[in-house]
Amino acid sequence: SQISGRLTGLFRSIIKKGTGVAGQRKFNPYTHAELLRGFECNRHRNFQDVWKSAITCTWIENNNEYIVQTTVLPKVDIQAPADAIHACFTLFSLNVPVICYDATRKRYASENARSLHASYKEKACTYFEMLPLNNKDAVAIEMRISGLDEHVEKGSGVMLFLYAVSFYAGDVLMREGAVMKVGEVVCKL
């Protein structure tokens, strides 16, 4: 698919920035977070063209918590397909570990096996908010993600926050109009 090809290209550019022998360099998202932040998953449509409202991420260090907030006027701030009745704003959080070349097995593997296992089994979270598109009133959305110290160990990877917007015609998910981007990269734990 297009997104997997684009992500492979992005990850490859991160690996190329590493040191060592070509084909055995470390994939370290922690040291190249700037390449991940703002990555648009839909090549033909930018997230900001669909969701015009600003999204803020606030780090509350003493609570080890991220707060994602936005206020949206659905009828004005969301560019939806003509048949759409609802928009779904979704926040995904996903742990991306450091991956190194394992010369013994001749393949790439997580630097920390627990980190890789956790990223697939325990450390992905999803939050969503359904919004009727005919709503003329402002809707405040606040999503809190806490306990991030359990998700990402300093220097061992990053936590990606992906923002997505999809549309529904009645209770049917529409294929067109959906967008997603990497909104924030947490690596300062």
LOZAMI-871799 format. One record per residue: x, z, y of N, C-alpha, C in turn. Coordinates in pm, whole numbers. Layout:
<pt <X,Z,Y>,<X,Z,Y>,<X,Z,Y>>
...
END
This chain:
<pt <83,0,-118>,<0,0,0>,<88,0,125>>
<pt <27,-30,238>,<102,-37,363>,<162,98,401>>
<pt <85,205,385>,<135,336,428>,<253,380,343>>
<pt <249,356,213>,<363,398,129>,<488,318,164>>
<pt <472,191,196>,<586,110,237>,<644,158,369>>
<pt <558,191,463>,<605,239,594>,<671,375,581>>
<pt <614,464,497>,<677,595,475>,<811,581,404>>
<pt <818,491,307>,<944,468,237>,<1050,423,337>>
<pt <1014,334,428>,<1108,290,532>,<1151,404,622>>
<pt <1057,490,659>,<1090,605,743>,<1183,701,670>>
<pt <1151,734,545>,<1234,825,467>,<1372,765,443>>
<pt <1375,634,423>,<1505,567,404>,<1591,579,529>>
<pt <1531,567,647>,<1609,583,771>,<1661,725,785>>
<pt <1585,824,737>,<1633,963,739>,<1751,979,643>>
<pt <1740,921,525>,<1849,928,427>,<1974,859,481>>
<pt <1959,743,547>,<2073,670,601>,<2149,750,705>>
<pt <2080,841,775>,<2145,924,877>,<2228,1036,814>>
<pt <2212,1058,683>,<2288,1162,614>,<2432,1120,589>>
<pt <2509,1213,540>,<2649,1185,508>,<2665,1173,358>>
<pt <2773,1110,318>,<2801,1095,175>,<2792,951,131>>
<pt <2797,932,2>,<2795,800,-60>,<2654,742,-54>>
<pt <2646,614,-21>,<2516,547,-19>,<2450,561,-156>>
<pt <2321,590,-159>,<2249,609,-284>,<2251,752,-333>>
<pt <2331,840,-266>,<2340,979,-307>,<2331,1074,-188>>
<pt <2283,1024,-75>,<2272,1108,45>,<2150,1199,36>>
<pt <2159,1309,106>,<2050,1408,109>,<1937,1361,200>>
<pt <1813,1382,155>,<1696,1361,239>,<1662,1496,299>>
<pt <1689,1513,429>,<1666,1641,494>,<1571,1622,613>>
<pt <1443,1643,591>,<1346,1627,701>,<1365,1731,811>>
<pt <1428,1843,779>,<1449,1950,876>,<1539,1904,990>>
<pt <1644,1829,958>,<1738,1788,1062>,<1694,1660,1135>>
<pt <1591,1593,1087>,<1544,1470,1151>,<1393,1473,1175>>
<pt <1344,1590,1216>,<1201,1606,1239>,<1149,1510,1347>>
<pt <1235,1474,1442>,<1191,1385,1550>,<1148,1247,1498>>
<pt <1202,1207,1383>,<1161,1079,1325>,<1022,1086,1260>>
<pt <984,1205,1216>,<854,1225,1151>,<741,1246,1251>>
<pt <771,1322,1358>,<669,1361,1456>,<610,1236,1522>>
<pt <479,1225,1519>,<410,1113,1583>,<396,988,1496>>
<pt <443,995,1370>,<435,879,1281>,<289,838,1262>>
<pt <257,714,1296>,<122,659,1283>,<107,600,1143>>
<pt <8,646,1070>,<-14,598,933>,<-86,463,929>>
<pt <-163,431,1031>,<-233,303,1038>,<-156,212,1133>>
<pt <-95,110,1081>,<-11,20,1161>,<-92,-58,1264>>
<pt <-219,-83,1238>,<-299,-168,1325>,<-384,-93,1427>>
<pt <-388,38,1415>,<-473,117,1504>,<-410,253,1527>>
<pt <-382,287,1652>,<-321,416,1684>,<-426,527,1685>>
<pt <-382,644,1646>,<-469,762,1644>,<-530,785,1782>>
<pt <-448,776,1886>,<-493,804,2023>,<-596,703,2073>>
<pt <-601,584,2013>,<-704,487,2049>,<-841,527,1995>>
<pt <-843,605,1889>,<-968,648,1826>,<-1009,787,1875>>
<pt <-913,880,1881>,<-939,1019,1922>,<-871,1039,2056>>
<pt <-949,1034,2163>,<-892,1034,2298>,<-867,1175,2354>>
<pt <-916,1275,2287>,<-899,1412,2332>,<-760,1465,2295>>
<pt <-701,1543,2383>,<-569,1601,2356>,<-578,1707,2247>>
<pt <-475,1714,2165>,<-467,1815,2059>,<-343,1898,2088>>
<pt <-360,2030,2090>,<-245,2117,2115>,<-215,2200,1991>>
<pt <-86,2223,1970>,<-40,2312,1864>,<34,2426,1931>>
<pt <-5,2546,1898>,<58,2664,1958>,<116,2749,1846>>
<pt <243,2784,1860>,<312,2868,1764>,<303,3012,1811>>
<pt <244,3100,1731>,<235,3243,1761>,<337,3312,1670>>
<pt <457,3333,1723>,<568,3379,1640>,<543,3516,1577>>
<pt <488,3610,1654>,<472,3745,1598>,<368,3749,1486>>
<pt <276,3651,1481>,<179,3642,1371>,<219,3538,1267>>
<pt <329,3466,1294>,<375,3357,1208>,<257,3263,1179>>
<pt <199,3213,1289>,<75,3138,1279>,<78,3018,1374>>
<pt <22,2907,1328>,<2,2791,1413>,<-146,2778,1443>>
<pt <-177,2746,1568>,<-315,2725,1608>,<-325,2582,1661>>
<pt <-411,2504,1599>,<-436,2367,1642>,<-571,2368,1713>>
<pt <-572,2319,1838>,<-694,2323,1918>,<-720,2189,1984>>
<pt <-847,2158,1999>,<-889,2041,2074>,<-1032,2063,2118>>
<pt <-1068,2004,2229>,<-1206,2003,2273>,<-1243,1857,2291>>
<pt <-1352,1817,2229>,<-1389,1676,2227>,<-1535,1657,2267>>
<pt <-1559,1552,2342>,<-1695,1506,2370>,<-1718,1388,2276>>
<pt <-1784,1410,2161>,<-1793,1306,2058>,<-1841,1170,2110>>
<pt <-1940,1169,2196>,<-1996,1043,2245>,<-1897,967,2334>>
<pt <-1804,1037,2396>,<-1711,977,2492>,<-1569,964,2434>>
<pt <-1521,1067,2366>,<-1380,1076,2327>,<-1346,1016,2191>>
<pt <-1447,974,2115>,<-1421,920,1981>,<-1465,773,1978>>
<pt <-1372,685,1950>,<-1400,542,1938>,<-1437,512,1793>>
<pt <-1565,504,1766>,<-1614,492,1628>,<-1667,352,1599>>
<pt <-1669,313,1471>,<-1735,187,1433>,<-1884,194,1468>>
<pt <-1946,79,1489>,<-2086,72,1535>,<-2184,146,1445>>
<pt <-2167,141,1314>,<-2262,202,1221>,<-2236,350,1194>>
<pt <-2131,407,1250>,<-2095,546,1221>,<-2193,643,1284>>
<pt <-2225,748,1208>,<-2314,853,1256>,<-2237,983,1278>>
<pt <-2138,1008,1193>,<-2054,1128,1203>,<-1907,1088,1203>>
<pt <-1827,1173,1267>,<-1681,1162,1258>,<-1632,1289,1192>>
<pt <-1529,1277,1111>,<-1469,1394,1047>,<-1325,1405,1096>>
<pt <-1296,1513,1169>,<-1160,1542,1212>,<-1098,1632,1104>>
<pt <-986,1590,1050>,<-923,1664,940>,<-779,1697,976>>
<pt <-738,1817,942>,<-600,1861,957>,<-546,1888,818>>
<pt <-438,1820,783>,<-368,1844,657>,<-236,1912,690>>
<pt <-200,2010,614>,<-64,2064,625>,<3,2044,490>>
<pt <127,2003,494>,<197,1965,372>,<343,2001,382>>
<pt <396,2068,282>,<537,2105,276>,<618,1985,224>>
<pt <722,1947,298>,<811,1839,255>,<950,1901,237>>
<pt <998,1912,112>,<1126,1980,87>,<1246,1889,111>>
<pt <1363,1952,118>,<1490,1879,119>,<1511,1823,-21>>
<pt <1550,1697,-30>,<1571,1633,-160>,<1715,1583,-167>>
<pt <1784,1617,-275>,<1925,1581,-294>,<1941,1495,-419>>
<pt <2051,1425,-424>,<2082,1346,-542>,<2142,1438,-648>>
<pt <2087,1436,-768>,<2138,1515,-880>,<2222,1423,-967>>
<pt <2354,1436,-958>,<2447,1346,-1029>,<2434,1361,-1180>>
<pt <2402,1481,-1228>,<2387,1503,-1371>,<2272,1422,-1429>>
<pt <2159,1426,-1361>,<2040,1354,-1408>,<2029,1213,-1349>>
<pt <2119,1183,-1253>,<2121,1053,-1186>,<1986,1017,-1122>>
<pt <1933,1113,-1046>,<1809,1091,-974>,<1799,1192,-860>>
<pt <1708,1166,-770>,<1682,1260,-662>,<1590,1372,-711>>
<pt <1615,1492,-663>,<1533,1609,-699>,<1533,1705,-581>>
<pt <1434,1792,-578>,<1427,1893,-473>,<1548,1983,-478>>
<pt <1601,2016,-360>,<1714,2109,-352>,<1675,2246,-407>>
<pt <1549,2280,-390>,<1496,2406,-436>,<1375,2375,-524>>
<pt <1388,2385,-654>,<1281,2347,-746>,<1151,2419,-715>>
<pt <1159,2545,-676>,<1038,2620,-641>,<969,2556,-520>>
<pt <1049,2509,-425>,<994,2446,-306>,<915,2321,-342>>
<pt <968,2237,-431>,<900,2115,-469>,<772,2148,-545>>
<pt <780,2241,-639>,<662,2282,-715>,<555,2335,-619>>
<pt <598,2421,-526>,<504,2481,-433>,<441,2377,-342>>
<pt <518,2277,-301>,<463,2179,-208>,<349,2102,-273>>
<pt <353,2080,-403>,<246,2007,-470>,<134,2099,-515>>
<pt <165,2217,-558>,<64,2305,-620>,<-4,2399,-521>>
<pt <74,2461,-432>,<18,2570,-354>,<21,2549,-204>>
<pt <105,2464,-154>,<134,2466,-12>,<68,2357,71>>
<pt <-24,2286,17>,<-98,2187,96>,<-233,2247,132>>
<pt <-269,2240,258>,<-395,2296,305>,<-471,2187,379>>
<pt <-601,2194,374>,<-686,2097,443>,<-795,2173,519>>
<pt <-815,2134,644>,<-922,2189,726>,<-996,2071,786>>
<pt <-1128,2081,800>,<-1200,1969,861>,<-1319,2017,942>>
<pt <-1362,1931,1032>,<-1477,1957,1117>,<-1559,1828,1126>>
<pt <-1687,1834,1086>,<-1777,1718,1098>,<-1843,1719,1235>>
<pt <-1845,1604,1300>,<-1900,1594,1436>,<-2004,1484,1444>>
<pt <-2128,1515,1483>,<-2227,1410,1505>,<-2186,1328,1628>>
<pt <-2180,1197,1614>,<-2131,1113,1723>,<-2227,1100,1840>>
<pt <-2354,1136,1821>,<-2448,1129,1932>,<-2447,1255,2018>>
<pt <-2361,1349,1986>,<-2350,1475,2060>,<-2287,1449,2197>>
<pt <-2359,1486,2303>,<-2308,1468,2440>,<-2234,1591,2490>>
<pt <-2243,1702,2416>,<-2181,1828,2458>,<-2038,1839,2404>>
<pt <-1957,1913,2476>,<-1819,1936,2433>,<-1819,2025,2308>>
<pt <-1733,1991,2213>,<-1717,2070,2091>,<-1573,2119,2087>>
<pt <-1557,2251,2083>,<-1423,2310,2074>,<-1389,2329,1926>>
<pt <-1272,2282,1888>,<-1225,2296,1750>,<-1098,2378,1752>>
<pt <-1094,2481,1667>,<-974,2563,1654>,<-948,2585,1505>>
<pt <-828,2548,1464>,<-789,2565,1324>,<-663,2650,1322>>
<pt <-667,2758,1245>,<-553,2850,1237>,<-487,2839,1102>>
<pt <-355,2825,1105>,<-276,2817,982>,<-177,2932,989>>
<pt <-190,3027,897>,<-103,3145,902>,<-20,3154,775>>
<pt <76,3247,776>,<162,3269,660>,<260,3155,638>>
<pt <303,3090,744>,<392,2976,728>,<528,3014,672>>
<pt <569,3139,687>,<697,3181,630>,<695,3171,478>>
<pt <577,3178,418>,<564,3160,273>,<570,3013,234>>
<pt <544,2924,330>,<539,2781,303>,<675,2714,317>>
<pt <748,2749,422>,<874,2680,452>,<984,2782,475>>
<pt <1089,2773,397>,<1205,2857,420>,<1294,2784,520>>
<pt <1354,2856,614>,<1434,2794,719>,<1539,2702,659>>
<pt <1539,2578,706>,<1638,2481,663>,<1610,2416,529>>
<pt <1501,2456,462>,<1476,2402,327>,<1373,2291,327>>
<pt <1323,2254,442>,<1223,2149,449>,<1140,2168,574>>
<pt <1030,2100,580>,<942,2111,696>,<797,2119,649>>
<pt <713,2167,738>,<569,2164,717>,<515,2057,812>>
<pt <451,1955,755>,<391,1850,836>,<245,1883,860>>
<pt <201,1863,983>,<59,1871,1016>,<13,1730,1046>>
<pt <-75,1677,963>,<-129,1543,980>,<-270,1553,1033>>
<pt <-300,1475,1136>,<-435,1469,1192>,<-499,1341,1143>>
<pt <-624,1348,1102>,<-696,1230,1056>,<-837,1229,1111>>
<pt <-888,1110,1134>,<-1027,1092,1174>,<-1086,985,1083>>
<pt <-1198,1018,1020>,<-1270,922,937>,<-1416,922,981>>
<pt <-1489,822,936>,<-1626,806,982>,<-1724,793,866>>
<pt <-1848,838,893>,<-1954,833,793>,<-2075,761,850>>
<pt <-2136,676,768>,<-2266,616,797>,<-2363,689,705>>
<pt <-2437,783,760>,<-2518,872,676>,<-2423,962,598>>
<pt <-2436,964,466>,<-2345,1047,385>,<-2240,961,313>>
<pt <-2225,836,358>,<-2130,744,295>,<-2005,731,383>>
<pt <-1889,756,323>,<-1762,741,393>,<-1737,593,421>>
<pt <-1708,561,545>,<-1683,422,585>,<-1535,389,565>>
<pt <-1508,269,524>,<-1369,226,503>,<-1300,193,634>>
<pt <-1373,141,731>,<-1310,98,855>,<-1302,210,958>>
<pt <-1206,196,1046>,<-1194,287,1160>,<-1109,410,1140>>
<pt <-1079,448,1017>,<-1005,571,992>,<-861,560,1043>>
<pt <-810,670,1096>,<-672,677,1144>,<-611,810,1103>>
<pt <-478,813,1095>,<-406,936,1062>,<-266,927,1122>>
<pt <-215,1040,1169>,<-78,1045,1218>,<-18,1182,1193>>
<pt <114,1188,1192>,<184,1316,1184>,<180,1374,1324>>
<pt <106,1482,1341>,<89,1542,1472>,<198,1639,1508>>
<pt <241,1718,1412>,<342,1821,1439>,<427,1841,1316>>
<pt <552,1877,1340>,<647,1907,1233>,<701,2047,1259>>
<pt <670,2141,1169>,<716,2280,1185>,<843,2300,1106>>
<pt <948,2336,1176>,<1074,2359,1108>,<1152,2472,1174>>
<pt <1084,2557,1251>,<1154,2661,1325>,<1132,2800,1270>>
<pt <1092,2809,1145>,<1063,2941,1086>,<1191,3017,1060>>
END
